[in-house]
Amino acid sequence: MTAARLIRYSALLVAVATASCALPGSGEPPQLYTLTPKSTFDANLPRVDWQLVVERPVASAGINTQRIAVQRSPVTLDYFARASWTDQAPALVQTLLIESFENSGKIRAVTREASQLRADYILQIELREFQAEYDKVGQPPQVHVRLNGKLIRMPDRTIVASQTADRLIRAEKTDMENVVLAFDEALGKVMKQIVEWALVAPGTTGRPTRN
């Protein structure tokens, strides 16, 4: 075997070995994490006689993912290693919002946009912040969750109210479980604010008249 052929053969062996190391399933799978819906609300919330569709939240590409986002500086966005949400962040938040509305016991019906429900209102959500932030050296990160909601009356698609809910919760420790618990607390407070706002938003306590 000539020297040139030996070099090419050696390079081929390296390439095959490298490819085999990257085969699906060969690495350690990520730990999956989920969050919980809100279940406690103001007892004085009105009971509304209308039906609501909660659309999938809009989010930037950086947080429109299953990966759990972390900011180590104001101009960078990274992800925790070997840790993921059970669904893409916007889909996870949509599901939890729907369950939170149901848990309030104050609304006639609520579902996602893929259903055949004839909605009286649509709730459009923008997921603006959904990441852990290392803002202080030597301390656990704080979790930042911010949602903007727009309540749209059907069928004329008029925006009747808008609300932004924003929470910062510092994790008790730096481990992943405590970071996720901080996500759960921050999102829970934000969802509670959005649900209670939507149920008492101006002009929504009665059922809208359809043309």
Long-range contacts (C-beta under 8 A, 24 or more apart in sequence): 28-82, 29-82, 30-82, 30-83, 30-84, 31-82, 31-83, 31-84, 31-176, 32-84, 32-85, 32-86, 33-68, 33-83, 33-84, 33-85, 33-86, 33-176, 33-180, 34-85, 34-86, 34-92, 35-85, 35-92, 35-96, 35-180, 35-183, 35-184, 35-187, 35-188, 36-96, 36-184, 36-188, 37-96, 37-97, 37-99, 37-100, 37-103, 37-191, 38-96, 38-100, 38-103, 38-188, 38-191, 38-192, 38-195, 39-100, 39-103, 40-192, 41-103, 41-104, 41-106, 41-192, 41-195, 41-196, 42-196, 45-104, 45-106, 45-196, 45-199, 45-200, 46-106, 46-199, 46-200, 46-205, 47-105, 47-106, 47-107, 48-106, 48-107, 48-108, 48-199, 48-204, 48-205, 48-206, 48-207, 49-108, 49-206, 49-207, 50-107, 50-108, 50-120, 50-121, 50-204, 50-206, 50-207, 50-208, 51-107, 51-108, 51-109, 51-110, 51-117, 51-118, 51-119, 51-120, 51-121, 52-101, 52-107, 52-109, 52-110, 52-111, 52-119, 52-120, 52-121, 52-122, 52-123, 52-198, 53-110, 53-111, 53-112, 53-113, 53-115, 53-117, 53-119, 53-121, 53-122, 53-123, 54-94, 54-97, 54-98, 54-101, 54-110, 54-111, 54-112, 54-113, 54-122, 54-123, 54-125, 55-94, 55-112, 55-113, 55-122, 55-123, 55-124, 55-125, 56-90, 56-91, 56-94, 56-112, 56-113, 56-125, 57-90, 57-93, 57-94, 57-125, 57-126, 57-127, 57-147, 58-90, 58-124, 58-125, 58-126, 58-127, 59-89, 59-90, 59-126, 59-127, 59-128, 59-130, 63-89, 63-90, 63-127, 63-129, 63-130, 63-131, 64-88, 64-89, 64-90, 65-89, 68-132, 68-179, 68-180, 68-183, 69-130, 69-131, 69-132, 70-131, 70-132, 70-133, 70-134, 70-141, 71-131, 71-132, 71-133, 71-134, 72-134, 77-131, 80-132, 80-176, 80-179, 83-176, 89-127, 89-130, 90-127, 93-125, 93-127, 93-130, 93-147, 93-187, 94-125, 96-187, 96-191, 97-123, 97-125, 97-191, 97-194, 97-195, 100-191, 100-192, 100-195, 101-195, 101-198, 104-195, 104-199, 106-199, 107-199, 119-154, 120-153, 120-154, 120-207, 120-208, 121-151, 121-152, 121-153, 121-154, 121-160, 121-198, 121-204, 121-208, 122-151, 122-152, 122-154, 122-157, 123-149, 123-150, 123-151, 123-152, 123-194, 123-198, 124-149, 124-150, 124-152, 125-149, 125-194, 128-164, 129-166, 132-171, 132-179, 132-182, 132-183, 139-170, 140-170, 140-171, 140-172, 140-173, 140-174, 140-178, 140-179, 140-182, 141-170, 141-171, 141-174, 141-179, 141-182, 142-168, 142-169, 142-170, 142-171, 142-182, 143-168, 143-169, 143-170, 143-171, 143-179, 143-182, 143-183, 143-185, 143-186, 144-168, 144-186, 145-169, 145-183, 145-186, 145-187, 145-190, 146-190, 147-190, 147-191, 147-194, 149-194, 149-197, 149-198, 151-198, 151-201, 151-204, 153-203, 153-208, 154-208, 154-210, 155-210, 155-211, 156-211, 160-201, 160-202, 160-203, 160-204, 161-197, 161-198, 161-201, 161-202, 161-203, 161-204, 163-193, 163-194, 163-197, 163-198, 163-201, 165-189, 165-190, 165-191, 165-193, 165-194, 165-197, 166-190
